């Protein structure tokens, strides 16, 4: 009904509609870059007009109509070069038809957009930016703010990404089953990276960027709605929900980092934990176990422990051992070293860390030094622990992490002075 405000707010509605509108427009006009710009203009028009006049009865049809008008103008402006007069006339009929379009979206459109935004010709950074804009419905300014870069820089990144897709000749259509499986995994990786950046910001004053982690969860839900039987998609969603459930306990009032062992677990979101565990249980029952499912299983073990000391570390260590057989990611080895230290003592963990010192992917990463410092502290070597906490602090660009590591170093140094 016109005039009613949508549940969850206008911004939420427009983000939900963005891929549902872009899909049909790209399919009809065969120009992803121009269509994406047209849809963004339609979304902007809606954000200005609907609060005054109310949400139309068919908001998706309204947006498609406005975007189609923008595309028709674009086609006409290009007609001198491309002989589009006939096409423009045909598109005018499409604009008239768009007003009566069925408000039920084709779920395949969202998946097709995901796969296109994660095209193999794009860099990971470009794929992330384009996914958030084209599928997530975020403005360029919002994406730039989330990644702490100037808006002009992000605008150039998105523009280059769209031109790269155009130059690749990619068509708006679902790929073959083999290509779809490969590109779906690439799309899932992009969503995973978006979530990780929101869950623990790589730089800046905030430990978490909830707008990014929440958007990653929303988009992953959209993908799962299209491929509900894919166990790894379910595993990825569980992997996001289970850590996200701790968001309220992860930082203090001054954005100070609170480590897992010290968090107030009464603040954890039990509904999200329950949903995540349910998704994981369903995914594991399908028989094929993937990387996201294993990582989600580790998160579930943490979330199901009523107290830090109740954590089933032997089970976590066994899961990391499985992960290491499936992936050569050094972060898996690093986290596995913590689990090994909790089961077999800090000496075992430190031994595993030595194998990472020659790995260029992680040798200079602040997290390697932070874990080393933690294990040295567990082993009672306070002097070396303080030294490595400081090294770790000097290597991170996250202010909350840096402050935490320096504070930890100072605390351990006090023990040294006190003769502890």
HELIX and SHEET records of a PDB file:
HELIX    1   1 UNK A   10  UNK A   29  1                                  20    
HELIX    2   2 UNK A   32  UNK A   53  1                                  22    
HELIX    3   3 UNK A   59  UNK A   82  1                                  24    
HELIX    4   4 UNK A   85  UNK A   98  1                                  14    
HELIX    5   5 UNK A  107  UNK A  117  1                                  11    
HELIX    6   6 UNK A  124  UNK A  130  1                                   7    
HELIX    7   7 UNK A  131  UNK A  135  3                                   5    
HELIX    8   8 UNK A  140  UNK A  146  1                                   7    
HELIX    9   9 UNK A  151  UNK A  168  1                                  18    
HELIX   10  10 UNK A  177  UNK A  199  1                                  23    
HELIX   11  11 UNK A  210  UNK A  226  1                                  17    
HELIX   12  12 UNK A  231  UNK A  244  1                                  14    
HELIX   13  13 UNK A  247  UNK A  249  5                                   3    
HELIX   14  14 UNK A  260  UNK A  262  5                                   3    
HELIX   15  15 UNK A  265  UNK A  267  5                                   3    
HELIX   16  16 UNK A  270  UNK A  284  1                                  15    
HELIX   17  17 UNK A  291  UNK A  304  1                                  14    
HELIX   18  18 UNK A  308  UNK A  310  5                                   3    
HELIX   19  19 UNK A  313  UNK A  326  1                                  14    
HELIX   20  20 UNK A  330  UNK A  344  1                                  15    
HELIX   21  21 UNK A  346  UNK A  354  1                                   9    
HELIX   22  22 UNK A  366  UNK A  378  1                                  13    
HELIX   23  23 UNK A  382  UNK A  395  1                                  14    
HELIX   24  24 UNK A  399  UNK A  417  1                                  19    
SHEET    1   A 2 UNK A 203  UNK A 204  0                                        
SHEET    2   A 2 UNK A 397  UNK A 398  1                                        
END                                                                             
